[in-house]
């Protein structure tokens, strides 16, 4: 999974910036599909939920801020 990640420099609680591994939306979907269970499928349903719902709008705003 390391090849699917991107490293971003994020500020930690101590004020220093550390490189952290991040996944984009496609990487998250691929990771969730690798764990076929009820919790993973529930998360996947929430994550790819329609953009017209309140959750979808919140996710869209979060991506815009990021």
mmCIF file of the N, C-alpha and C atoms, coordinates in Angstrom:
data_MODEL
# 
_entry.id   MODEL 
# 
loop_
_atom_site.group_PDB 
_atom_site.id 
_atom_site.type_symbol 
_atom_site.label_atom_id 
_atom_site.label_alt_id 
_atom_site.label_comp_id 
_atom_site.label_asym_id 
_atom_site.label_entity_id 
_atom_site.label_seq_id 
_atom_site.pdbx_PDB_ins_code 
_atom_site.Cartn_x 
_atom_site.Cartn_y 
_atom_site.Cartn_z 
_atom_site.occupancy 
_atom_site.B_iso_or_equiv 
_atom_site.pdbx_formal_charge 
_atom_site.auth_seq_id 
_atom_site.auth_comp_id 
_atom_site.auth_asym_id 
_atom_site.auth_atom_id 
_atom_site.pdbx_PDB_model_num 
ATOM 1   N N  . UNK A 1 1  ? 0.811   -1.189 0.000  1.00 0.00 ? 1  UNK A N  1 
ATOM 2   C CA . UNK A 1 1  ? 0.000   0.000  0.000  1.00 0.00 ? 1  UNK A CA 1 
ATOM 3   C C  . UNK A 1 1  ? 0.856   1.255  0.000  1.00 0.00 ? 1  UNK A C  1 
ATOM 4   N N  . UNK A 1 2  ? 2.116   1.135  0.304  1.00 0.00 ? 2  UNK A N  1 
ATOM 5   C CA . UNK A 1 2  ? 2.985   2.305  0.381  1.00 0.00 ? 2  UNK A CA 1 
ATOM 6   C C  . UNK A 1 2  ? 3.055   3.022  -0.958 1.00 0.00 ? 2  UNK A C  1 
ATOM 7   N N  . UNK A 1 3  ? 3.025   2.297  -2.065 1.00 0.00 ? 3  UNK A N  1 
ATOM 8   C CA . UNK A 1 3  ? 3.140   2.954  -3.364 1.00 0.00 ? 3  UNK A CA 1 
ATOM 9   C C  . UNK A 1 3  ? 1.903   3.782  -3.705 1.00 0.00 ? 3  UNK A C  1 
ATOM 10  N N  . UNK A 1 4  ? 0.774   3.520  -3.061 1.00 0.00 ? 4  UNK A N  1 
ATOM 11  C CA . UNK A 1 4  ? -0.457  4.265  -3.339 1.00 0.00 ? 4  UNK A CA 1 
ATOM 12  C C  . UNK A 1 4  ? -0.578  5.510  -2.481 1.00 0.00 ? 4  UNK A C  1 
ATOM 13  N N  . UNK A 1 5  ? 0.357   5.718  -1.569 1.00 0.00 ? 5  UNK A N  1 
ATOM 14  C CA . UNK A 1 5  ? 0.251   6.855  -0.660 1.00 0.00 ? 5  UNK A CA 1 
ATOM 15  C C  . UNK A 1 5  ? 1.068   8.042  -1.157 1.00 0.00 ? 5  UNK A C  1 
ATOM 16  N N  . UNK A 1 6  ? 0.731   9.199  -0.628 1.00 0.00 ? 6  UNK A N  1 
ATOM 17  C CA . UNK A 1 6  ? 1.467   10.428 -0.874 1.00 0.00 ? 6  UNK A CA 1 
ATOM 18  C C  . UNK A 1 6  ? 1.889   10.962 0.484  1.00 0.00 ? 6  UNK A C  1 
ATOM 19  N N  . UNK A 1 7  ? 3.074   11.514 0.560  1.00 0.00 ? 7  UNK A N  1 
ATOM 20  C CA . UNK A 1 7  ? 3.524   12.058 1.835  1.00 0.00 ? 7  UNK A CA 1 
ATOM 21  C C  . UNK A 1 7  ? 3.319   13.568 1.852  1.00 0.00 ? 7  UNK A C  1 
ATOM 22  N N  . UNK A 1 8  ? 2.622   14.027 2.885  1.00 0.00 ? 8  UNK A N  1 
ATOM 23  C CA . UNK A 1 8  ? 2.406   15.450 3.104  1.00 0.00 ? 8  UNK A CA 1 
ATOM 24  C C  . UNK A 1 8  ? 3.052   15.837 4.430  1.00 0.00 ? 8  UNK A C  1 
ATOM 25  N N  . UNK A 1 9  ? 3.512   17.077 4.507  1.00 0.00 ? 9  UNK A N  1 
ATOM 26  C CA . UNK A 1 9  ? 4.103   17.566 5.759  1.00 0.00 ? 9  UNK A CA 1 
ATOM 27  C C  . UNK A 1 9  ? 2.994   18.193 6.588  1.00 0.00 ? 9  UNK A C  1 
ATOM 28  N N  . UNK A 1 10 ? 2.673   17.567 7.709  1.00 0.00 ? 10 UNK A N  1 
ATOM 29  C CA . UNK A 1 10 ? 1.631   18.048 8.600  1.00 0.00 ? 10 UNK A CA 1 
ATOM 30  C C  . UNK A 1 10 ? 2.247   18.488 9.918  1.00 0.00 ? 10 UNK A C  1 
ATOM 31  N N  . UNK A 1 11 ? 1.660   19.499 10.511 1.00 0.00 ? 11 UNK A N  1 
ATOM 32  C CA . UNK A 1 11 ? 2.150   20.006 11.795 1.00 0.00 ? 11 UNK A CA 1 
ATOM 33  C C  . UNK A 1 11 ? 1.623   19.129 12.921 1.00 0.00 ? 11 UNK A C  1 
ATOM 34  N N  . UNK A 1 12 ? 2.518   18.663 13.772 1.00 0.00 ? 12 UNK A N  1 
ATOM 35  C CA . UNK A 1 12 ? 2.165   17.807 14.904 1.00 0.00 ? 12 UNK A CA 1 
ATOM 36  C C  . UNK A 1 12 ? 1.860   18.668 16.130 1.00 0.00 ? 12 UNK A C  1 
ATOM 37  N N  . UNK A 1 13 ? 1.452   18.020 17.203 1.00 0.00 ? 13 UNK A N  1 
ATOM 38  C CA . UNK A 1 13 ? 1.110   18.726 18.438 1.00 0.00 ? 13 UNK A CA 1 
ATOM 39  C C  . UNK A 1 13 ? 2.308   19.478 19.019 1.00 0.00 ? 13 UNK A C  1 
ATOM 40  N N  . UNK A 1 14 ? 3.526   19.001 18.755 1.00 0.00 ? 14 UNK A N  1 
ATOM 41  C CA . UNK A 1 14 ? 4.713   19.677 19.281 1.00 0.00 ? 14 UNK A CA 1 
ATOM 42  C C  . UNK A 1 14 ? 5.160   20.855 18.412 1.00 0.00 ? 14 UNK A C  1 
ATOM 43  N N  . UNK A 1 15 ? 4.404   21.154 17.338 1.00 0.00 ? 15 UNK A N  1 
ATOM 44  C CA . UNK A 1 15 ? 4.710   22.285 16.479 1.00 0.00 ? 15 UNK A CA 1 
ATOM 45  C C  . UNK A 1 15 ? 5.649   21.968 15.333 1.00 0.00 ? 15 UNK A C  1 
ATOM 46  N N  . UNK A 1 16 ? 6.233   20.787 15.319 1.00 0.00 ? 16 UNK A N  1 
ATOM 47  C CA . UNK A 1 16 ? 7.136   20.406 14.243 1.00 0.00 ? 16 UNK A CA 1 
ATOM 48  C C  . UNK A 1 16 ? 6.335   19.813 13.087 1.00 0.00 ? 16 UNK A C  1 
ATOM 49  N N  . UNK A 1 17 ? 6.910   19.879 11.887 1.00 0.00 ? 17 UNK A N  1 
ATOM 50  C CA . UNK A 1 17 ? 6.252   19.312 10.711 1.00 0.00 ? 17 UNK A CA 1 
ATOM 51  C C  . UNK A 1 17 ? 6.872   17.955 10.412 1.00 0.00 ? 17 UNK A C  1 
ATOM 52  N N  . UNK A 1 18 ? 6.009   16.950 10.261 1.00 0.00 ? 18 UNK A N  1 
ATOM 53  C CA . UNK A 1 18 ? 6.450   15.596 9.953  1.00 0.00 ? 18 UNK A CA 1 
ATOM 54  C C  . UNK A 1 18 ? 5.766   15.127 8.679  1.00 0.00 ? 18 UNK A C  1 
ATOM 55  N N  . UNK A 1 19 ? 6.464   14.295 7.921  1.00 0.00 ? 19 UNK A N  1 
ATOM 56  C CA . UNK A 1 19 ? 5.858   13.701 6.731  1.00 0.00 ? 19 UNK A CA 1 
ATOM 57  C C  . UNK A 1 19 ? 4.889   12.605 7.171  1.00 0.00 ? 19 UNK A C  1 
ATOM 58  N N  . UNK A 1 20 ? 3.679   12.661 6.614  1.00 0.00 ? 20 UNK A N  1 
ATOM 59  C CA . UNK A 1 20 ? 2.644   11.684 6.938  1.00 0.00 ? 20 UNK A CA 1 
ATOM 60  C C  . UNK A 1 20 ? 2.118   11.075 5.651  1.00 0.00 ? 20 UNK A C  1 
ATOM 61  N N  . UNK A 1 21 ? 1.877   9.769  5.668  1.00 0.00 ? 21 UNK A N  1 
ATOM 62  C CA . UNK A 1 21 ? 1.341   9.093  4.501  1.00 0.00 ? 21 UNK A CA 1 
ATOM 63  C C  . UNK A 1 21 ? -0.144  9.390  4.368  1.00 0.00 ? 21 UNK A C  1 
ATOM 64  N N  . UNK A 1 22 ? -0.587  9.699  3.155  1.00 0.00 ? 22 UNK A N  1 
ATOM 65  C CA . UNK A 1 22 ? -1.981  10.033 2.879  1.00 0.00 ? 22 UNK A CA 1 
ATOM 66  C C  . UNK A 1 22 ? -2.461  9.217  1.692  1.00 0.00 ? 22 UNK A C  1 
ATOM 67  N N  . UNK A 1 23 ? -3.753  8.940  1.669  1.00 0.00 ? 23 UNK A N  1 
ATOM 68  C CA . UNK A 1 23 ? -4.391  8.283  0.531  1.00 0.00 ? 23 UNK A CA 1 
ATOM 69  C C  . UNK A 1 23 ? -5.404  9.229  -0.092 1.00 0.00 ? 23 UNK A C  1 
ATOM 70  N N  . UNK A 1 24 ? -5.535  9.171  -1.423 1.00 0.00 ? 24 UNK A N  1 
ATOM 71  C CA . UNK A 1 24 ? -6.608  9.918  -2.053 1.00 0.00 ? 24 UNK A CA 1 
ATOM 72  C C  . UNK A 1 24 ? -7.880  9.067  -2.017 1.00 0.00 ? 24 UNK A C  1 
ATOM 73  N N  . UNK A 1 25 ? -8.969  9.571  -2.559 1.00 0.00 ? 25 UNK A N  1 
ATOM 74  C CA . UNK A 1 25 ? -10.258 8.879  -2.479 1.00 0.00 ? 25 UNK A CA 1 
ATOM 75  C C  . UNK A 1 25 ? -10.197 7.499  -3.129 1.00 0.00 ? 25 UNK A C  1 
ATOM 76  N N  . UNK A 1 26 ? -9.528  7.386  -4.266 1.00 0.00 ? 26 UNK A N  1 
ATOM 77  C CA . UNK A 1 26 ? -9.419  6.080  -4.927 1.00 0.00 ? 26 UNK A CA 1 
ATOM 78  C C  . UNK A 1 26 ? -8.618  5.093  -4.084 1.00 0.00 ? 26 UNK A C  1 
ATOM 79  N N  . UNK A 1 27 ? -7.577  5.567  -3.426 1.00 0.00 ? 27 UNK A N  1 
ATOM 80  C CA . UNK A 1 27 ? -6.786  4.709  -2.555 1.00 0.00 ? 27 UNK A CA 1 
ATOM 81  C C  . UNK A 1 27 ? -7.566  4.233  -1.347 1.00 0.00 ? 27 UNK A C  1 
ATOM 82  N N  . UNK A 1 28 ? -8.416  5.104  -0.808 1.00 0.00 ? 28 UNK A N  1 
ATOM 83  C CA . UNK A 1 28 ? -9.252  4.725  0.333  1.00 0.00 ? 28 UNK A CA 1 
ATOM 84  C C  . UNK A 1 28 ? -10.235 3.639  -0.070 1.00 0.00 ? 28 UNK A C  1 
ATOM 85  N N  . UNK A 1 29 ? -10.853 3.797  -1.241 1.00 0.00 ? 29 UNK A N  1 
ATOM 86  C CA . UNK A 1 29 ? -11.802 2.789  -1.720 1.00 0.00 ? 29 UNK A CA 1 
ATOM 87  C C  . UNK A 1 29 ? -11.095 1.455  -1.926 1.00 0.00 ? 29 UNK A C  1 
ATOM 88  N N  . UNK A 1 30 ? -9.903  1.473  -2.505 1.00 0.00 ? 30 UNK A N  1 
ATOM 89  C CA . UNK A 1 30 ? -9.148  0.238  -2.721 1.00 0.00 ? 30 UNK A CA 1 
ATOM 90  C C  . UNK A 1 30 ? -8.776  -0.423 -1.394 1.00 0.00 ? 30 UNK A C  1 
ATOM 91  N N  . UNK A 1 31 ? -8.395  0.376  -0.408 1.00 0.00 ? 31 UNK A N  1 
ATOM 92  C CA . UNK A 1 31 ? -8.034  -0.166 0.903  1.00 0.00 ? 31 UNK A CA 1 
ATOM 93  C C  . UNK A 1 31 ? -9.245  -0.795 1.587  1.00 0.00 ? 31 UNK A C  1 
ATOM 94  N N  . UNK A 1 32 ? -10.381 -0.129 1.530  1.00 0.00 ? 32 UNK A N  1 
ATOM 95  C CA . UNK A 1 32 ? -11.589 -0.656 2.171  1.00 0.00 ? 32 UNK A CA 1 
ATOM 96  C C  . UNK A 1 32 ? -12.042 -1.946 1.493  1.00 0.00 ? 32 UNK A C  1 
ATOM 97  N N  . UNK A 1 33 ? -11.900 -2.016 0.191  1.00 0.00 ? 33 UNK A N  1 
ATOM 98  C CA . UNK A 1 33 ? -12.297 -3.237 -0.529 1.00 0.00 ? 33 UNK A CA 1 
ATOM 99  C C  . UNK A 1 33 ? -11.384 -4.418 -0.194 1.00 0.00 ? 33 UNK A C  1 
ATOM 100 N N  . UNK A 1 34 ? -10.195 -4.135 0.314  1.00 0.00 ? 34 UNK A N  1 
ATOM 101 C CA . UNK A 1 34 ? -9.271  -5.206 0.694  1.00 0.00 ? 34 UNK A CA 1 
ATOM 102 C C  . UNK A 1 34 ? -9.692  -5.873 2.001  1.00 0.00 ? 34 UNK A C  1 
ATOM 103 N N  . UNK A 1 35 ? -10.611 -5.264 2.758  1.00 0.00 ? 35 UNK A N  1 
ATOM 104 C CA . UNK A 1 35 ? -11.096 -5.811 4.020  1.00 0.00 ? 35 UNK A CA 1 
ATOM 105 C C  . UNK A 1 35 ? -12.596 -6.051 3.932  1.00 0.00 ? 35 UNK A C  1 
ATOM 106 N N  . UNK A 1 36 ? -13.007 -7.168 3.366  1.00 0.00 ? 36 UNK A N  1 
ATOM 107 C CA . UNK A 1 36 ? -14.442 -7.413 3.168  1.00 0.00 ? 36 UNK A CA 1 
ATOM 108 C C  . UNK A 1 36 ? -15.142 -7.831 4.467  1.00 0.00 ? 36 UNK A C  1 
ATOM 109 N N  . UNK A 1 37 ? -15.686 -6.876 5.193  1.00 0.00 ? 37 UNK A N  1 
ATOM 110 C CA . UNK A 1 37 ? -16.502 -7.176 6.361  1.00 0.00 ? 37 UNK A CA 1 
ATOM 111 C C  . UNK A 1 37 ? -17.597 -6.117 6.480  1.00 0.00 ? 37 UNK A C  1 
ATOM 112 N N  . UNK A 1 38 ? -18.482 -6.263 7.455  1.00 0.00 ? 38 UNK A N  1 
ATOM 113 C CA . UNK A 1 38 ? -19.632 -5.363 7.575  1.00 0.00 ? 38 UNK A CA 1 
ATOM 114 C C  . UNK A 1 38 ? -19.232 -3.924 7.882  1.00 0.00 ? 38 UNK A C  1 
ATOM 115 N N  . UNK A 1 39 ? -18.251 -3.739 8.755  1.00 0.00 ? 39 UNK A N  1 
ATOM 116 C CA . UNK A 1 39 ? -17.828 -2.384 9.104  1.00 0.00 ? 39 UNK A CA 1 
ATOM 117 C C  . UNK A 1 39 ? -17.188 -1.694 7.910  1.00 0.00 ? 39 UNK A C  1 
ATOM 118 N N  . UNK A 1 40 ? -16.371 -2.429 7.160  1.00 0.00 ? 40 UNK A N  1 
ATOM 119 C CA . UNK A 1 40 ? -15.723 -1.840 5.989  1.00 0.00 ? 40 UNK A CA 1 
ATOM 120 C C  . UNK A 1 40 ? -16.753 -1.483 4.924  1.00 0.00 ? 40 UNK A C  1 
ATOM 121 N N  . UNK A 1 41 ? -17.724 -2.330 4.704  1.00 0.00 ? 41 UNK A N  1 
ATOM 122 C CA . UNK A 1 41 ? -18.741 -2.025 3.693  1.00 0.00 ? 41 UNK A CA 1 
ATOM 123 C C  . UNK A 1 41 ? -19.618 -0.861 4.142  1.00 0.00 ? 41 UNK A C  1 
ATOM 124 N N  . UNK A 1 42 ? -19.897 -0.742 5.437  1.00 0.00 ? 42 UNK A N  1 
ATOM 125 C CA . UNK A 1 42 ? -20.645 0.399  5.947  1.00 0.00 ? 42 UNK A CA 1 
ATOM 126 C C  . UNK A 1 42 ? -19.887 1.699  5.747  1.00 0.00 ? 42 UNK A C  1 
ATOM 127 N N  . UNK A 1 43 ? -18.583 1.654  6.005  1.00 0.00 ? 43 UNK A N  1 
ATOM 128 C CA . UNK A 1 43 ? -17.755 2.839  5.782  1.00 0.00 ? 43 UNK A CA 1 
ATOM 129 C C  . UNK A 1 43 ? -17.727 3.203  4.312  1.00 0.00 ? 43 UNK A C  1 
ATOM 130 N N  . UNK A 1 44 ? -17.587 2.206  3.445  1.00 0.00 ? 44 UNK A N  1 
ATOM 131 C CA . UNK A 1 44 ? -17.537 2.463  2.010  1.00 0.00 ? 44 UNK A CA 1 
ATOM 132 C C  . UNK A 1 44 ? -18.845 3.076  1.524  1.00 0.00 ? 44 UNK A C  1 
ATOM 133 N N  . UNK A 1 45 ? -19.968 2.574  2.031  1.00 0.00 ? 45 UNK A N  1 
ATOM 134 C CA . UNK A 1 45 ? -21.262 3.162  1.664  1.00 0.00 ? 45 UNK A CA 1 
ATOM 135 C C  . UNK A 1 45 ? -21.325 4.624  2.071  1.00 0.00 ? 45 UNK A C  1 
ATOM 136 N N  . UNK A 1 46 ? -20.838 4.953  3.271  1.00 0.00 ? 46 UNK A N  1 
ATOM 137 C CA . UNK A 1 46 ? -20.834 6.331  3.726  1.00 0.00 ? 46 UNK A CA 1 
ATOM 138 C C  . UNK A 1 46 ? -19.879 7.182  2.895  1.00 0.00 ? 46 UNK A C  1 
ATOM 139 N N  . UNK A 1 47 ? -18.703 6.637  2.588  1.00 0.00 ? 47 UNK A N  1 
ATOM 140 C CA . UNK A 1 47 ? -17.654 7.406  1.918  1.00 0.00 ? 47 UNK A CA 1 
ATOM 141 C C  . UNK A 1 47 ? -18.035 7.772  0.489  1.00 0.00 ? 47 UNK A C  1 
ATOM 142 N N  . UNK A 1 48 ? -18.677 6.859  -0.218 1.00 0.00 ? 48 UNK A N  1 
ATOM 143 C CA . UNK A 1 48 ? -19.030 7.143  -1.611 1.00 0.00 ? 48 UNK A CA 1 
ATOM 144 C C  . UNK A 1 48 ? -20.480 7.582  -1.746 1.00 0.00 ? 48 UNK A C  1 
ATOM 145 N N  . UNK A 1 49 ? -21.057 8.037  -0.642 1.00 0.00 ? 49 UNK A N  1 
ATOM 146 C CA . UNK A 1 49 ? -22.438 8.499  -0.602 1.00 0.00 ? 49 UNK A CA 1 
ATOM 147 C C  . UNK A 1 49 ? -22.627 9.670  -1.551 1.00 0.00 ? 49 UNK A C  1 
ATOM 148 N N  . UNK A 1 50 ? -23.815 9.872  -2.027 1.00 0.00 ? 50 UNK A N  1 
ATOM 149 C CA . UNK A 1 50 ? -24.136 10.914 -2.992 1.00 0.00 ? 50 UNK A CA 1 
ATOM 150 C C  . UNK A 1 50 ? -23.721 12.301 -2.493 1.00 0.00 ? 50 UNK A C  1 
ATOM 151 N N  . UNK A 1 51 ? -23.258 13.131 -3.416 1.00 0.00 ? 51 UNK A N  1 
ATOM 152 C CA . UNK A 1 51 ? -22.858 14.497 -3.069 1.00 0.00 ? 51 UNK A CA 1 
ATOM 153 C C  . UNK A 1 51 ? -24.050 15.403 -2.803 1.00 0.00 ? 51 UNK A C  1 
ATOM 154 N N  . UNK A 1 52 ? -25.256 14.938 -3.075 1.00 0.00 ? 52 UNK A N  1 
ATOM 155 C CA . UNK A 1 52 ? -26.447 15.762 -2.875 1.00 0.00 ? 52 UNK A CA 1 
ATOM 156 C C  . UNK A 1 52 ? -26.984 15.695 -1.457 1.00 0.00 ? 52 UNK A C  1 
ATOM 157 N N  . UNK A 1 53 ? -26.478 14.796 -0.633 1.00 0.00 ? 53 UNK A N  1 
ATOM 158 C CA . UNK A 1 53 ? -26.944 14.666 0.738  1.00 0.00 ? 53 UNK A CA 1 
ATOM 159 C C  . UNK A 1 53 ? -26.136 15.585 1.651  1.00 0.00 ? 53 UNK A C  1 
ATOM 160 N N  . UNK A 1 54 ? -26.540 15.699 2.886  1.00 0.00 ? 54 UNK A N  1 
ATOM 161 C CA . UNK A 1 54 ? -25.810 16.525 3.853  1.00 0.00 ? 54 UNK A CA 1 
ATOM 162 C C  . UNK A 1 54 ? -24.404 15.971 4.057  1.00 0.00 ? 54 UNK A C  1 
ATOM 163 N N  . UNK A 1 55 ? -24.279 14.622 4.181  1.00 0.00 ? 55 UNK A N  1 
ATOM 164 C CA . UNK A 1 55 ? -22.950 14.026 4.338  1.00 0.00 ? 55 UNK A CA 1 
ATOM 165 C C  . UNK A 1 55 ? -22.088 14.285 3.109  1.00 0.00 ? 55 UNK A C  1 
ATOM 166 N N  . UNK A 1 56 ? -22.696 14.192 1.939  1.00 0.00 ? 56 UNK A N  1 
ATOM 167 C CA . UNK A 1 56 ? -21.957 14.444 0.707  1.00 0.00 ? 56 UNK A CA 1 
ATOM 168 C C  . UNK A 1 56 ? -21.480 15.870 0.613  1.00 0.00 ? 56 UNK A C  1 
ATOM 169 N N  . UNK A 1 57 ? -22.315 16.814 1.021  1.00 0.00 ? 57 UNK A N  1 
ATOM 170 C CA . UNK A 1 57 ? -21.925 18.221 1.003  1.00 0.00 ? 57 UNK A CA 1 
ATOM 171 C C  . UNK A 1 57 ? -20.794 18.476 2.000  1.00 0.00 ? 57 UNK A C  1 
ATOM 172 N N  . UNK A 1 58 ? -20.872 17.836 3.176  1.00 0.00 ? 58 UNK A N  1 
ATOM 173 C CA . UNK A 1 58 ? -19.810 17.994 4.178  1.00 0.00 ? 58 UNK A CA 1 
ATOM 174 C C  . UNK A 1 58 ? -18.491 17.458 3.649  1.00 0.00 ? 58 UNK A C  1 
ATOM 175 N N  . UNK A 1 59 ? -18.540 16.298 2.985  1.00 0.00 ? 59 UNK A N  1 
ATOM 176 C CA . UNK A 1 59 ? -17.326 15.712 2.428  1.00 0.00 ? 59 UNK A CA 1 
ATOM 177 C C  . UNK A 1 59 ? -16.754 16.613 1.341  1.00 0.00 ? 59 UNK A C  1 
ATOM 178 N N  . UNK A 1 60 ? -17.616 17.180 0.508  1.00 0.00 ? 60 UNK A N  1 
ATOM 179 C CA . UNK A 1 60 ? -17.169 18.060 -0.561 1.00 0.00 ? 60 UNK A CA 1 
ATOM 180 C C  . UNK A 1 60 ? -16.485 19.302 0.020  1.00 0.00 ? 60 UNK A C  1 
ATOM 181 N N  . UNK A 1 61 ? -17.068 19.872 1.094  1.00 0.00 ? 61 UNK A N  1 
ATOM 182 C CA . UNK A 1 61 ? -16.477 21.049 1.731  1.00 0.00 ? 61 UNK A CA 1 
ATOM 183 C C  . UNK A 1 61 ? -15.142 20.705 2.382  1.00 0.00 ? 61 UNK A C  1 
ATOM 184 N N  . UNK A 1 62 ? -15.046 19.521 2.976  1.00 0.00 ? 62 UNK A N  1 
ATOM 185 C CA . UNK A 1 62 ? -13.785 19.101 3.590  1.00 0.00 ? 62 UNK A CA 1 
ATOM 186 C C  . UNK A 1 62 ? -12.693 18.965 2.548  1.00 0.00 ? 62 UNK A C  1 
ATOM 187 N N  . UNK A 1 63 ? -13.015 18.389 1.385  1.00 0.00 ? 63 UNK A N  1 
ATOM 188 C CA . UNK A 1 63 ? -12.028 18.278 0.323  1.00 0.00 ? 63 UNK A CA 1 
ATOM 189 C C  . UNK A 1 63 ? -11.628 19.653 -0.200 1.00 0.00 ? 63 UNK A C  1 
ATOM 190 N N  . UNK A 1 64 ? -12.586 20.565 -0.293 1.00 0.00 ? 64 UNK A N  1 
ATOM 191 C CA . UNK A 1 64 ? -12.267 21.909 -0.768 1.00 0.00 ? 64 UNK A CA 1 
ATOM 192 C C  . UNK A 1 64 ? -11.320 22.629 0.184  1.00 0.00 ? 64 UNK A C  1 
ATOM 193 N N  . UNK A 1 65 ? -11.534 22.454 1.499  1.00 0.00 ? 65 UNK A N  1 
ATOM 194 C CA . UNK A 1 65 ? -10.646 23.066 2.475  1.00 0.00 ? 65 UNK A CA 1 
ATOM 195 C C  . UNK A 1 65 ? -9.259  22.457 2.437  1.00 0.00 ? 65 UNK A C  1 
ATOM 196 N N  . UNK A 1 66 ? -9.193  21.130 2.180  1.00 0.00 ? 66 UNK A N  1 
ATOM 197 C CA . UNK A 1 66 ? -7.914  20.447 2.149  1.00 0.00 ? 66 UNK A CA 1 
ATOM 198 C C  . UNK A 1 66 ? -7.124  20.919 0.959  1.00 0.00 ? 66 UNK A C  1 
# 
